[in-house]
Amino acid sequence: MDWFTGIAIYLILWWVILFAVLPFGVLSQKEYGEMIEGTDPGAPVDTHIKQKLIWTTCISAVIWILLALLMLSGWISLQHPLGRFIA
């Protein structure tokens, strides 16, 4: 795995994990009990976005390291199994 592939895999992991983490811990105005006049009852009160960005970065780093170790050990590969026959 070269550096460009490693960065691309990390960024894809980061975005996928971010979208998976975003809904956790979000309370709507209706659930919280304080409605602001003229807003949707489902609007979030506080999203805790800074904590979610930190968690996303940490989780992505751990998964990327495990994936990189598997790739470097040879257990998994990005090469197509029929690559030598196609080219």
C-alpha positions as CSV (number, residue, x, y, z in Angstrom):
1,M,0.0,0.0,0.0
2,D,1.5,3.3,-1.0
3,W,0.9,6.6,0.8
4,F,-1.8,7.9,-1.5
5,T,-3.8,4.7,-1.1
6,G,-3.4,4.8,2.6
7,I,-4.6,8.4,2.8
8,A,-7.6,7.7,0.5
9,I,-8.6,4.7,2.6
10,Y,-8.3,6.7,5.8
11,L,-10.5,9.6,4.4
12,I,-13.2,7.2,3.2
13,L,-13.2,5.5,6.6
14,W,-13.3,8.8,8.4
15,W,-16.4,10.0,6.5
16,V,-18.2,6.7,6.8
17,I,-17.6,6.6,10.6
18,L,-18.6,10.3,11.0
19,F,-22.0,9.6,9.4
20,A,-22.4,6.5,11.7
21,V,-21.5,8.5,14.8
22,L,-23.5,11.7,14.1
23,P,-26.9,10.5,15.4
24,F,-25.6,9.3,18.8
25,G,-26.5,11.5,21.8
26,V,-28.6,14.1,19.9
27,L,-31.7,15.2,21.6
28,S,-34.5,17.0,19.7
29,Q,-36.1,20.1,21.2
30,K,-39.3,18.0,21.8
31,E,-37.3,15.4,23.7
32,Y,-35.4,18.1,25.7
33,G,-38.6,19.9,26.6
34,E,-37.7,23.4,25.5
35,M,-39.2,24.5,22.2
36,I,-38.0,27.7,20.5
37,E,-40.8,29.5,18.7
38,G,-40.7,29.1,14.9
39,T,-38.4,26.1,14.8
40,D,-39.0,22.4,14.0
41,P,-39.7,20.2,17.1
42,G,-37.1,17.7,15.7
43,A,-34.3,20.3,15.6
44,P,-31.3,19.2,17.7
45,V,-30.6,21.1,20.9
46,D,-26.9,20.3,21.1
47,T,-25.0,18.1,18.6
48,H,-21.7,17.7,20.5
49,I,-19.9,18.0,17.2
50,K,-16.4,18.5,18.6
51,Q,-16.6,15.3,20.7
52,K,-17.9,13.4,17.6
53,L,-15.1,14.7,15.4
54,I,-12.6,13.5,18.1
55,W,-14.2,10.1,18.4
56,T,-14.4,9.7,14.6
57,T,-10.7,10.5,14.2
58,C,-9.8,8.0,17.0
59,I,-12.0,5.2,15.7
60,S,-10.8,5.8,12.1
61,A,-7.2,5.7,13.1
62,V,-7.6,2.4,15.0
63,I,-9.5,0.7,12.1
64,W,-7.0,2.1,9.6
65,I,-4.0,0.8,11.6
66,L,-5.6,-2.7,11.8
67,L,-6.3,-2.6,8.1
68,A,-2.8,-1.4,7.2
69,L,-1.3,-4.2,9.4
70,L,-3.5,-6.8,7.6
71,M,-2.4,-5.5,4.2
72,L,1.3,-5.3,5.1
73,S,1.2,-8.8,6.5
74,G,-0.3,-10.2,3.3
75,W,-3.5,-11.5,4.8
76,I,-5.5,-9.1,2.5
77,S,-4.6,-7.4,-0.7
78,L,-5.9,-4.7,-3.0
79,Q,-4.6,-6.5,-6.1
80,H,-7.1,-8.1,-8.3
81,P,-6.7,-11.9,-8.2
82,L,-6.8,-12.2,-12.0
83,G,-4.6,-9.1,-12.5
84,R,-1.7,-10.9,-14.1
85,F,-4.1,-12.5,-16.7
86,I,-5.9,-9.3,-17.6
87,A,-2.9,-7.1,-18.4
